[in-house]
């Protein structure tokens, strides 16, 4: 039962910011270990078992397919059960997956461990629950809150060279065991901080009562949870806004998936050592922080679609320069631009979906969105892996990703604010 809000409660540090901070650390784990950081395991796995990059990419892509298929179910579970319960299941599952990965001896065992433990645990325990919690706890400051939370993805870049050092120092098997134990030890306390909706704990979104109540001078009272004016998942799926935005995200994910997973091999191909390549790959996360934080916060004051368009244009150009680079020195300027653009474009849609459709079914809507998005995430790594296997270079794949970023930009232009569903239009007409 919600507790009565006392006037002094509003002066305390708003609990929603603790959720943002904890969520940032969770995103750091997901990105720094399970996305960019996993690139440190690709080369030793390939060398020990003789697997091609294309074969490894298929395993990753099947895992993404699994996440996409389960996305709507996970989203509904978050909306109904809250984020903390799912995270308490997913995070230990992912940690166990890394521990068991240290003992694999075949492609089949790698397939089972990665897909049914690591990938499933990451899906249940990280992105969707954390993002839904932040979306529920903020409204007017949602862009800023998402910017801080998703900056954790950038901070996760600090973990990438650490994982690379462990692989080089102790071997990939011992490194996987250390990573698994660390995920469980750090992730469970993060999950304990998460809460579902602020009204359930006696808070308003953003920690402040609605302006109309403040203007009337109403006495503080327990916040009531009224989400009747928000879109249901079914209503959101009927809008063109959802589909244009979702297809744009899918095209952008083709780019980030195809480039991000292969950064360590890409830098090695340019002449960097394995540890140096891991450091460079990790630096992409750090360099993305200005984009994740600054561009997302800018979206609270400027039309978010225009910020997305600018980010996608910069991403497209930067990838062309990355494709044409022949040394690590040449690629760094383009890498800085790519990181900033990729950071902004990965965060802003999370906030825009909440702005368009509200909090009522946010996680469920995100789940359906992720099902479509996964098509891009699946195809990107496969394209990069097989192009490299056949041409011994990532250049042609990167040119294709640059074009995909332009397609994503065009779709964003068409993703205008959705028309209200009939039940809300009727209600608004009745109050005229």
Secondary structure, 3 states (H helix, E strand, C coil): CCCCCCHHHHHCCCHHHHHHHHHHHHHHHHHHHHCCCCHHHHHHHHHHHCCCHHHHHHHHHHHHHHHHHHHHHHHHHHHHHCHHHHHHHHHHHHHHHHHHHCCCCCHHHHHHHHHHHHHHHHHHHCHHHHHHHHHHHCCCCHHHHHHHHHHHHHHCHHHHHHHHHHHHHHCHHHHHHHHHHHHHHHHHHHHHHCCCCHHHHCCCHHHCCCHHHHHHCCCCCCCCCCCCCCCCHHHHHCCHHHHHHHHHHHHHHHHHHHHHCCHHHHHHHCCCCHHHHHHHHHHHHHHCHHHHHHHHHHCCCCCHHHHHHHHHHHHHHHHHHHHHCCCHHHHHHHHHHHHHHHHHHHHHHHHHHHHHHCCCCHHHHHHHHHHHHHHHHHHHHHHHHHHHHHHCCCHHHHHHHHHHHHHHHHHHHHCCCCCCCHHHHHHHHHCC
